[in-house]
Amino acid sequence: MTISMQNFGLTWTDPDGTPRAAAVSYDKASADRRKAELEGAGCTAVEVVPTQPGELPTV
């Protein structure tokens, strides 16, 4: 049985309107936790996006 690791990145807009993208990859649970933190800090348009190994999301 093989285990497949899925990577996720985040994109969001800071409260001041600056678009951002995560510089790291997360597993699903960590990405969801980070999304909640960003939303709690007033960021908008927070999205968890699937990425390939070695790939980061772009804004």
KOLGU-4560 file (N, C-alpha, C; in nm, 3 decimals, padded with zeros to 5 digits):
<recs>
<n_xx: 00.084 n_yy: -00.118 n_zz: 00.000 ca_xx: 00.000 ca_yy: 00.000 ca_zz: 00.000 c_xx: 00.088 c_yy: 00.124 c_zz: 00.000 mol: A seq: 1 type: MET>
<n_xx: 00.062 n_yy: 00.215 n_zz: -00.090 ca_xx: 00.139 ca_yy: 00.338 ca_zz: -00.096 c_xx: 00.060 c_yy: 00.452 c_zz: -00.032 mol: A seq: 2 type: THR>
<n_xx: 00.133 n_yy: 00.541 n_zz: 00.026 ca_xx: 00.072 ca_yy: 00.659 ca_zz: 00.087 c_xx: 00.104 c_yy: 00.778 c_zz: -00.001 mol: A seq: 3 type: ILE>
<n_xx: 00.002 n_yy: 00.852 n_zz: -00.036 ca_xx: 00.019 ca_yy: 00.968 ca_zz: -00.123 c_xx: 00.007 c_yy: 01.095 c_zz: -00.039 mol: A seq: 4 type: SER>
<n_xx: 00.110 n_yy: 01.175 n_zz: -00.039 ca_xx: 00.110 ca_yy: 01.301 ca_zz: 00.034 c_xx: 00.058 c_yy: 01.411 c_zz: -00.058 mol: A seq: 5 type: MET>
<n_xx: -00.044 n_yy: 01.481 n_zz: -00.015 ca_xx: -00.098 ca_yy: 01.593 ca_zz: -00.090 c_xx: -00.049 c_yy: 01.721 c_zz: -00.025 mol: A seq: 6 type: GLN>
<n_xx: 00.003 n_yy: 01.813 n_zz: -00.104 ca_xx: 00.051 ca_yy: 01.942 ca_zz: -00.054 c_xx: -00.052 c_yy: 02.049 c_zz: -00.082 mol: A seq: 7 type: ASN>
<n_xx: -00.058 n_yy: 02.149 n_zz: 00.006 ca_xx: -00.149 ca_yy: 02.260 ca_zz: -00.009 c_xx: -00.076 c_yy: 02.389 c_zz: 00.019 mol: A seq: 8 type: PHE>
<n_xx: -00.116 n_yy: 02.493 n_zz: -00.050 ca_xx: -00.066 ca_yy: 02.627 ca_zz: -00.026 c_xx: -00.183 c_yy: 02.718 c_zz: 00.008 mol: A seq: 9 type: GLY>
<n_xx: -00.152 n_yy: 02.841 n_zz: 00.042 ca_xx: -00.256 ca_yy: 02.938 ca_zz: 00.075 c_xx: -00.235 c_yy: 03.066 c_zz: -00.002 mol: A seq: 10 type: LEU>
<n_xx: -00.344 n_yy: 03.126 n_zz: -00.042 ca_xx: -00.342 ca_yy: 03.262 ca_zz: -00.096 c_xx: -00.443 c_yy: 03.342 c_zz: -00.016 mol: A seq: 11 type: THR>
<n_xx: -00.417 n_yy: 03.472 n_zz: -00.001 ca_xx: -00.507 ca_yy: 03.557 ca_zz: 00.075 c_xx: -00.479 c_yy: 03.703 c_zz: 00.044 mol: A seq: 12 type: TRP>
<n_xx: -00.565 n_yy: 03.790 n_zz: 00.095 ca_xx: -00.547 ca_yy: 03.934 ca_zz: 00.084 c_xx: -00.536 c_yy: 03.990 c_zz: 00.226 mol: A seq: 13 type: THR>
<n_xx: -00.428 n_yy: 04.061 n_zz: 00.252 ca_xx: -00.408 ca_yy: 04.124 ca_zz: 00.383 c_xx: -00.516 c_yy: 04.229 c_zz: 00.408 mol: A seq: 14 type: ASP>
<n_xx: -00.537 n_yy: 04.266 n_zz: 00.535 ca_xx: -00.636 ca_yy: 04.369 ca_zz: 00.565 c_xx: -00.612 c_yy: 04.501 c_zz: 00.491 mol: A seq: 15 type: PRO>
<n_xx: -00.486 n_yy: 04.529 n_zz: 00.454 ca_xx: -00.456 ca_yy: 04.654 ca_zz: 00.382 c_xx: -00.472 c_yy: 04.640 c_zz: 00.230 mol: A seq: 16 type: ASP>
<n_xx: -00.516 n_yy: 04.521 n_zz: 00.184 ca_xx: -00.543 ca_yy: 04.501 ca_zz: 00.042 c_xx: -00.431 c_yy: 04.438 c_zz: -00.038 mol: A seq: 17 type: GLY>
<n_xx: -00.321 n_yy: 04.400 n_zz: 00.027 ca_xx: -00.208 ca_yy: 04.340 ca_zz: -00.043 c_xx: -00.231 c_yy: 04.190 c_zz: -00.063 mol: A seq: 18 type: THR>
<n_xx: -00.228 n_yy: 04.142 n_zz: -00.188 ca_xx: -00.242 ca_yy: 03.998 ca_zz: -00.212 c_xx: -00.116 c_yy: 03.924 c_zz: -00.169 mol: A seq: 19 type: PRO>
<n_xx: -00.133 n_yy: 03.808 n_zz: -00.109 ca_xx: -00.021 ca_yy: 03.729 ca_zz: -00.058 c_xx: -00.036 c_yy: 03.584 c_zz: -00.098 mol: A seq: 20 type: ARG>
<n_xx: 00.076 n_yy: 03.510 n_zz: -00.094 ca_xx: 00.077 ca_yy: 03.366 ca_zz: -00.114 c_xx: 00.177 c_yy: 03.306 c_zz: -00.016 mol: A seq: 21 type: ALA>
<n_xx: 00.145 n_yy: 03.189 n_zz: 00.034 ca_xx: 00.233 ca_yy: 03.121 ca_zz: 00.130 c_xx: 00.365 c_yy: 03.083 c_zz: 00.063 mol: A seq: 22 type: ALA>
<n_xx: 00.472 n_yy: 03.090 n_zz: 00.139 ca_xx: 00.605 ca_yy: 03.052 ca_zz: 00.090 c_xx: 00.641 c_yy: 02.911 c_zz: 00.133 mol: A seq: 23 type: ALA>
<n_xx: 00.545 n_yy: 02.840 n_zz: 00.190 ca_xx: 00.566 ca_yy: 02.702 ca_zz: 00.235 c_xx: 00.447 c_yy: 02.618 c_zz: 00.192 mol: A seq: 24 type: VAL>
<n_xx: 00.465 n_yy: 02.487 n_zz: 00.193 ca_xx: 00.355 ca_yy: 02.394 ca_zz: 00.166 c_xx: 00.307 c_yy: 02.335 c_zz: 00.298 mol: A seq: 25 type: SER>
<n_xx: 00.180 n_yy: 02.301 n_zz: 00.303 ca_xx: 00.118 ca_yy: 02.246 ca_zz: 00.422 c_xx: 00.050 c_yy: 02.113 c_zz: 00.390 mol: A seq: 26 type: TYR>
<n_xx: 00.027 n_yy: 02.031 n_zz: 00.493 ca_xx: -00.067 ca_yy: 01.921 ca_zz: 00.478 c_xx: -00.207 c_yy: 01.980 c_zz: 00.498 mol: A seq: 27 type: ASP>
<n_xx: -00.311 n_yy: 01.905 n_zz: 00.472 ca_xx: -00.447 ca_yy: 01.960 ca_zz: 00.474 c_xx: -00.485 c_yy: 02.016 c_zz: 00.612 mol: A seq: 28 type: LYS>
<n_xx: -00.457 n_yy: 01.942 n_zz: 00.717 ca_xx: -00.494 ca_yy: 01.988 ca_zz: 00.852 c_xx: -00.422 c_yy: 02.118 c_zz: 00.888 mol: A seq: 29 type: ALA>
<n_xx: -00.294 n_yy: 02.127 n_zz: 00.855 ca_xx: -00.217 ca_yy: 02.248 ca_zz: 00.884 c_xx: -00.264 c_yy: 02.366 c_zz: 00.800 mol: A seq: 30 type: SER>
<n_xx: -00.298 n_yy: 02.340 n_zz: 00.674 ca_xx: -00.348 ca_yy: 02.447 ca_zz: 00.586 c_xx: -00.480 c_yy: 02.501 c_zz: 00.639 mol: A seq: 31 type: ALA>
<n_xx: -00.568 n_yy: 02.413 n_zz: 00.682 ca_xx: -00.696 ca_yy: 02.458 ca_zz: 00.738 c_xx: -00.676 c_yy: 02.539 c_zz: 00.866 mol: A seq: 32 type: ASP>
<n_xx: -00.583 n_yy: 02.498 n_zz: 00.948 ca_xx: -00.553 ca_yy: 02.571 ca_zz: 01.072 c_xx: -00.496 c_yy: 02.710 c_zz: 01.039 mol: A seq: 33 type: ARG>
<n_xx: -00.406 n_yy: 02.717 n_zz: 00.942 ca_xx: -00.348 ca_yy: 02.845 ca_zz: 00.902 c_xx: -00.454 c_yy: 02.936 c_zz: 00.840 mol: A seq: 34 type: ARG>
<n_xx: -00.546 n_yy: 02.879 n_zz: 00.764 ca_xx: -00.655 ca_yy: 02.956 ca_zz: 00.705 c_xx: -00.737 c_yy: 03.022 c_zz: 00.815 mol: A seq: 35 type: LYS>
<n_xx: -00.770 n_yy: 02.947 n_zz: 00.919 ca_xx: -00.847 ca_yy: 03.003 ca_zz: 01.030 c_xx: -00.770 c_yy: 03.115 c_zz: 01.100 mol: A seq: 36 type: ALA>
<n_xx: -00.638 n_yy: 03.099 n_zz: 01.114 ca_xx: -00.556 ca_yy: 03.205 ca_zz: 01.176 c_xx: -00.558 c_yy: 03.332 c_zz: 01.092 mol: A seq: 37 type: GLU>
<n_xx: -00.544 n_yy: 03.317 n_zz: 00.961 ca_xx: -00.544 ca_yy: 03.433 ca_zz: 00.872 c_xx: -00.679 c_yy: 03.504 c_zz: 00.875 mol: A seq: 38 type: LEU>
<n_xx: -00.788 n_yy: 03.428 n_zz: 00.870 ca_xx: -00.921 ca_yy: 03.488 ca_zz: 00.876 c_xx: -00.942 c_yy: 03.559 c_zz: 01.010 mol: A seq: 39 type: GLU>
<n_xx: -00.890 n_yy: 03.502 n_zz: 01.117 ca_xx: -00.900 ca_yy: 03.564 ca_zz: 01.248 c_xx: -00.822 c_yy: 03.694 c_zz: 01.257 mol: A seq: 40 type: GLY>
<n_xx: -00.720 n_yy: 03.708 n_zz: 01.174 ca_xx: -00.638 ca_yy: 03.829 ca_zz: 01.173 c_xx: -00.694 c_yy: 03.936 c_zz: 01.079 mol: A seq: 41 type: ALA>
<n_xx: -00.811 n_yy: 03.908 n_zz: 01.019 ca_xx: -00.875 ca_yy: 04.007 ca_zz: 00.933 c_xx: -00.843 c_yy: 03.995 c_zz: 00.786 mol: A seq: 42 type: GLY>
<n_xx: -00.775 n_yy: 03.889 n_zz: 00.745 ca_xx: -00.745 ca_yy: 03.869 ca_zz: 00.603 c_xx: -00.870 c_yy: 03.820 c_zz: 00.530 mol: A seq: 43 type: CYS>
<n_xx: -00.880 n_yy: 03.853 n_zz: 00.402 ca_xx: -00.995 ca_yy: 03.813 ca_zz: 00.322 c_xx: -00.950 c_yy: 03.726 c_zz: 00.205 mol: A seq: 44 type: THR>
<n_xx: -01.045 n_yy: 03.667 n_zz: 00.137 ca_xx: -01.019 ca_yy: 03.582 ca_zz: 00.019 c_xx: -00.915 c_yy: 03.475 c_zz: 00.048 mol: A seq: 45 type: ALA>
<n_xx: -00.922 n_yy: 03.416 n_zz: 00.167 ca_xx: -00.826 ca_yy: 03.312 ca_zz: 00.204 c_xx: -00.868 c_yy: 03.182 c_zz: 00.136 mol: A seq: 46 type: VAL>
<n_xx: -00.776 n_yy: 03.125 n_zz: 00.057 ca_xx: -00.803 ca_yy: 03.001 ca_zz: -00.015 c_xx: -00.693 c_yy: 02.899 c_zz: 00.009 mol: A seq: 47 type: GLU>
<n_xx: -00.734 n_yy: 02.776 n_zz: 00.031 ca_xx: -00.641 ca_yy: 02.663 ca_zz: 00.039 c_xx: -00.639 c_yy: 02.602 c_zz: -00.100 mol: A seq: 48 type: VAL>
<n_xx: -00.521 n_yy: 02.596 n_zz: -00.162 ca_xx: -00.510 ca_yy: 02.545 ca_zz: -00.299 c_xx: -00.414 c_yy: 02.427 c_zz: -00.303 mol: A seq: 49 type: VAL>
<n_xx: -00.451 n_yy: 02.320 n_zz: -00.374 ca_xx: -00.360 ca_yy: 02.206 ca_zz: -00.388 c_xx: -00.238 c_yy: 02.245 c_zz: -00.471 mol: A seq: 50 type: PRO>
<n_xx: -00.124 n_yy: 02.194 n_zz: -00.433 ca_xx: 00.000 ca_yy: 02.219 ca_zz: -00.507 c_xx: 00.073 c_yy: 02.087 c_zz: -00.529 mol: A seq: 51 type: THR>
<n_xx: 00.164 n_yy: 02.088 n_zz: -00.623 ca_xx: 00.250 ca_yy: 01.973 ca_zz: -00.648 c_xx: 00.376 c_yy: 01.988 c_zz: -00.562 mol: A seq: 52 type: GLN>
<n_xx: 00.446 n_yy: 01.878 n_zz: -00.533 ca_xx: 00.570 ca_yy: 01.889 ca_zz: -00.456 c_xx: 00.667 c_yy: 01.987 c_zz: -00.521 mol: A seq: 53 type: PRO>
<n_xx: 00.720 n_yy: 02.078 n_zz: -00.443 ca_xx: 00.813 ca_yy: 02.178 ca_zz: -00.492 c_xx: 00.749 c_yy: 02.299 c_zz: -00.554 mol: A seq: 54 type: GLY>
<n_xx: 00.618 n_yy: 02.303 n_zz: -00.563 ca_xx: 00.544 ca_yy: 02.413 ca_zz: -00.623 c_xx: 00.478 c_yy: 02.496 c_zz: -00.513 mol: A seq: 55 type: GLU>
<n_xx: 00.475 n_yy: 02.627 n_zz: -00.533 ca_xx: 00.409 ca_yy: 02.717 ca_zz: -00.439 c_xx: 00.298 c_yy: 02.793 c_zz: -00.513 mol: A seq: 56 type: LEU>
<n_xx: 00.193 n_yy: 02.833 n_zz: -00.442 ca_xx: 00.085 ca_yy: 02.905 ca_zz: -00.508 c_xx: 00.131 c_yy: 03.044 c_zz: -00.550 mol: A seq: 57 type: PRO>
<n_xx: 00.065 n_yy: 03.099 n_zz: -00.649 ca_xx: 00.093 ca_yy: 03.236 ca_zz: -00.693 c_xx: -00.031 c_yy: 03.320 c_zz: -00.674 mol: A seq: 58 type: THR>
<n_xx: -00.010 n_yy: 03.449 n_zz: -00.657 ca_xx: -00.123 ca_yy: 03.542 ca_zz: -00.639 c_xx: -00.166 c_yy: 03.599 c_zz: -00.771 mol: A seq: 59 type: VAL>
</recs>
